[in-house]
Amino acid sequence: MTPGTATVTVASRFNGPPGSGNGGYSAGLLAAHVDASAVSVRLRKPIPLDRELQVRDGQLLDGETVIASAEPAALDLDVPAAPTLDEALKASAKVPWRDRHPFPTCFGCGPAREDGIGALLGPLDGRAEWAGVWRPSEVLPHDGTTVLPEVVWAALDCPSAQPVAPDGGPAFVLGTFVAQVEQPVELGVDHVLLAWELGREGRKAYSASAIVGPHGVCGRARAVWVSIG
């Protein structure tokens, strides 16, 4: 853990549900303060926007209120074989969320956003996984050649919700997210987004996701979603 206390601010551009931060993006900002390759982030409250939040001892604090907590994790997750780009494009053309999105202005997957990630997936023919294609552009936060890690976290977050709620509802919000960034995600390069459901228990649903680039897996994640519908 980095010593002392740091601060982060989730700008309003990086929203998920209206009025709160995108879960994956916000989790990625917090995970940057944990010295581990895989980090587990539990989101406890909606992430405030445009407000300076403290990071202390693995916790994201709004005053004395714990918004999220993070810790090192082990991520034992096998990624299925990636489809071809053509197969992923064909799948994403069937995406149900394009017209029935619960949060259409979401930075990660909202179809109403032109400055977001646009992570919209659809079911692969003959497979349980969903897929899409992501070509990151310079409209996203980047270092000149690759998108920033918190953007990768957001691109892992939103895809994993879509197999859980295939028709766009009932709406789910992210509860716990374990992610690992393994390779940089390059600007202007096509990447396959892959997501699949892992199971359900009451109001909770479990899923996983991966980003696969020309040189293999760039990141993988496991998510716990909580229904609010």
N, C-alpha and C positions, 0 to 999 in steps of 0.2 A: 504494500500500500504506500502511496506517496505520503511523505510526512506532512504534518500540518493540515490546514484546512484550505480547500480550494472552493471556487464558485463556478457554477455553470448557469447559463440562461438559455432556455428553449424559446427561440423566436417564434412568433405567431405563424410564420411560413411553414414551420415543421409540425403542424397539427395532425392529430389523428381524428378522433371524434371531435365535433365542434367545441371549441373553447378549451381543449386540452392537448398536450403534446402527443405526437406519434409515439407509440410504445417502444418500437424497435429503435428509433432514432434517439429517444431519451435514454433508453437502456444502454445504448452504445456510448453516449456521453459519460454516463456513470461508470461503465465498464473500463473506460480509459484510465480510471484511477485505481484499478485493481491489477496487480502484477501477476498475471496468469494468461495463458494462451486461450483457455476457455473460461468464461465467466457466466455465472448464474445471477440473473437480476429478477427480483420479485417486486412487481409494481403494486403498491399498497393503496395509493390514492391517485386520482387524475393528476396529470402533470401540469402545473400552472405554466402559462405562456407569458413571455416578456417580463419575467420577474427573476431577479438574481436568487439562486438557490445555493445553499451550502453543501459541500461534499465533505463528510467527516466520518472516519472510521468505517468506510464502506456504505455509508448511508447518504441519501439525498434528502436534505432538510429544507422545509419552508418554515422558517422560524424554528420552533421546537417540534413541528409535525414531521414525522417520517413519511416521505413520499415514496421512496423506493430504497431497497437495500441490495447490495451486491457482494458476491464472494467468489473465490476461485472454485472451479468445478471440473469434473471429468465428463467429457462428452463422448460416449461410446455409441456412435451412430453410423451405421453403414448407409452409404448413399447408393440408391439404385443406379443402374446404367443410364446415362443421360440419353435422351432421344436426340435425333439429328435436329439441326436448326429448322429444317422444313417441317418435321413432325411437330416440333414445339410451336411453330407458327400456325400450323393447322389446328392444333389444340386451342391456342389462344383465340383463334377466330370464333370459337364456340363459346367464349367466356360468358357465363350467365350474369356476372356482376356488372357488366358494362351498363345495363339498363336498370338493374335492380340493386344498386349498391347502397348499403346502409349508411355509409359516410362518404358521399361523393366528392367531398373536398379534401379527403385524406391525402397527406403528402406522399405516402407510400404507394397507394393504389387507387386514388380517387380519379375517376374518369373526367371530372370537371377541372382538373389541374393541368396546366401546360408547363408548370415549373417544378413538377414532382417526378417521382420515379416511374409512375405508370405501370406498376407491376400487376398486370391483369393476366390471369392464367385460365386455362380450360382443361377439361379431361382428355387425356391421351387415349387414342383408339386402342382397345384391347388391353389396357393397363389400369392399375389402380391410381397411378400418380397423375397429378395435374402439371402442366408445363406452359411456359411462355418464353419469350425472348426479350432480353433487356440490353439495349445499347446505350450505356451512360453517355450523356452529353454534358457540355460545359455549363449548362444551366444549373447543374448540381454542384454543391461544394466539393472542391477538388484541390489537388496540390500542383496541378499543371499537367500531370499525366494519368493520375488515378483518382478515383473518388475517395473522400475521407472515410475512415472506418465506421463512423456513426451512420453514414449513408448505406454502407454495406449491411449494417445491422437492420436498418429500416427495410432494405430490399430482401432480407431474410424473414423479417417479421410478417409483412402483409401477405405474401404468398401462402403462408401456412394456415391462414384463416379461411382461405377459399374452399378447400376440400371439406372443411368442417361445416361450413354453411353454404352449400353448393348453389342455392337459389338466392343468395344475398341476405338471408334472414333465417331465423331470428338473429339479431345482432349479437356478436361476441366481442369481448374486450380482452386484451392480453393480461394474463395474471403473472406467470413466471416464464422467463425466456432464458435459455442457455445457448450461447452462441460462441463460435470460434471462427475467426478470420484467418485463412491459411495462405492466401495469395492476394496480391493487390488486384483490384478490379479496374481495368484500364478504360479510359475514355475512348469512345468511338469504336469499341470492339463488341461484337455480339456475344452475349452470355446466355446460357439456358438457365431459366428459373424453374426449379423443380419443387413440388410440395406433395405431401401425402399424409393421410390421417393415420393415427396410431391407436385410437380407441376413445371410449367415452365412459363417463361415470357421473350420473346425475346431471348437474348443470355444467360440469366440466367436460371439455374435449381436449384431446391430446393429438399433436401433429408435429411434423418435421418438415424441414426445407433445406435446400442447397442452392448454391450458385455455382455453375460449372462453366469455366472459360475454355479457351483453346488449349490450355496447358493443364487442365484438370480442375479439381474442386477448389474454388476460391474461398468458400465459407459454407458452414453447415450449422443447423440450429434445431433445437427441440423446444416446443412451446406448450404451455397450458393455457387454454382459453376458457373464459367464464361467460355463460350466456346471460345477457341482460334483457332478453326478449320475453 
